[in-house]
């Protein structure tokens, strides 16, 4: 029984560590695939915004900030004005919008 408990515990620890390991690519994926309006992903919602307004897509960027990542999507409105949407992703993979632009994106 002792061996069984040790084996079971040793199997669970790597699973928990793997779950807690969020890197830049995973943080970006979490934000892109998060549900938005009518369960359409954030990524698809932003793609629709680009298509409707004919904005230039500057793409996704991820920034490491202490114990979290900031994931941002930027668009060029005209030669000098950029439109940015930004979210925080913590170590557990929970996202929160950073600013009113990201907050209002998924509100009808």
C-alpha positions as CSV (number, residue, x, y, z in Angstrom):
1,X,0.0,0.0,0.0
2,X,2.9,2.3,0.9
3,X,4.4,1.8,-2.6
4,X,1.1,2.4,-4.3
5,X,0.6,5.8,-2.4
6,X,4.1,6.9,-3.3
7,X,3.6,5.9,-6.9
8,X,0.3,7.7,-7.1
9,X,1.7,10.8,-5.5
10,X,4.7,10.9,-7.8
11,X,2.3,10.7,-10.8
12,X,0.2,13.6,-9.5
13,X,3.0,16.0,-8.8
14,X,4.2,16.3,-12.4
15,X,0.6,16.8,-13.6
16,X,0.2,19.7,-11.2
17,X,3.5,21.2,-12.2
18,X,2.7,20.9,-15.9
19,X,-0.6,22.6,-15.3
20,X,1.0,25.5,-13.4
21,X,3.7,26.0,-16.1
22,X,2.4,28.8,-18.4
23,X,4.8,30.1,-21.0
24,X,4.4,32.8,-23.6
25,X,2.9,30.6,-26.3
26,X,0.4,29.0,-23.8
27,X,-0.6,32.5,-22.5
28,X,-1.3,33.7,-26.1
29,X,-3.3,30.6,-26.9
30,X,-5.4,31.0,-23.8
31,X,-6.3,34.5,-24.7
32,X,-6.9,33.8,-28.4
33,X,-9.2,30.8,-27.6
34,X,-11.2,32.4,-24.8
35,X,-14.9,32.8,-25.6
36,X,-16.3,36.2,-26.4
37,X,-19.6,37.3,-28.0
38,X,-21.9,34.3,-28.8
39,X,-19.0,31.9,-27.9
40,X,-16.8,33.1,-30.7
41,X,-13.2,33.3,-29.6
42,X,-11.4,36.6,-28.9
43,X,-9.1,35.9,-31.9
44,X,-12.1,35.5,-34.3
45,X,-13.8,38.6,-32.8
46,X,-10.7,40.7,-33.4
47,X,-10.3,39.3,-37.0
48,X,-13.9,40.5,-37.7
49,X,-13.1,43.9,-36.4
50,X,-10.1,44.2,-38.7
51,X,-12.1,43.1,-41.7
52,X,-15.0,45.5,-41.0
53,X,-12.8,48.6,-40.4
54,X,-10.0,47.8,-42.8
55,X,-7.3,48.2,-40.2
56,X,-3.8,46.9,-40.5
57,X,-3.1,44.0,-38.2
58,X,0.1,44.4,-36.1
59,X,-0.3,41.0,-34.6
60,X,-0.1,39.4,-31.2
61,X,2.6,40.2,-28.7
62,X,3.3,38.6,-25.3
63,X,5.2,40.4,-22.5
64,X,6.5,38.7,-19.3
65,X,5.5,40.7,-16.2
66,X,6.7,39.3,-12.8
67,X,4.4,36.3,-12.2
68,X,2.1,36.8,-15.2
69,X,2.0,37.4,-18.9
70,X,0.5,40.4,-20.7
71,X,-1.0,39.4,-24.1
72,X,-1.7,42.1,-26.6
73,X,-3.2,42.5,-30.0
74,X,-2.5,45.7,-31.9
75,X,-4.0,47.4,-35.0
76,X,-2.9,50.4,-37.0
77,X,-5.8,52.8,-37.4
78,X,-3.9,55.3,-39.6
79,X,-0.2,56.3,-40.0
80,X,0.2,57.3,-36.3
81,X,-2.6,55.8,-34.2
82,X,-2.6,52.3,-32.9
83,X,-5.5,50.4,-31.3
84,X,-4.4,47.9,-28.6
85,X,-6.3,45.2,-26.7
86,X,-4.5,43.7,-23.7
87,X,-5.1,40.9,-21.2
88,X,-3.2,39.6,-18.2
89,X,-2.7,35.8,-17.8
90,X,-1.7,34.6,-14.4
91,X,0.2,31.4,-13.6
92,X,-3.0,29.4,-13.3
93,X,-4.1,30.5,-16.8
94,X,-6.8,32.9,-15.7
95,X,-7.2,35.9,-17.9
96,X,-8.3,39.4,-17.0
97,X,-8.8,42.3,-19.4
98,X,-6.4,45.2,-19.0
99,X,-8.3,48.4,-19.8
100,X,-11.7,49.3,-21.0
101,X,-11.0,48.4,-24.7
102,X,-10.4,44.7,-23.8
103,X,-13.3,44.7,-21.3
104,X,-15.7,46.1,-23.9
105,X,-14.6,43.7,-26.7
106,X,-16.9,40.9,-25.6
107,X,-19.9,43.0,-24.6
108,X,-22.8,43.2,-27.1
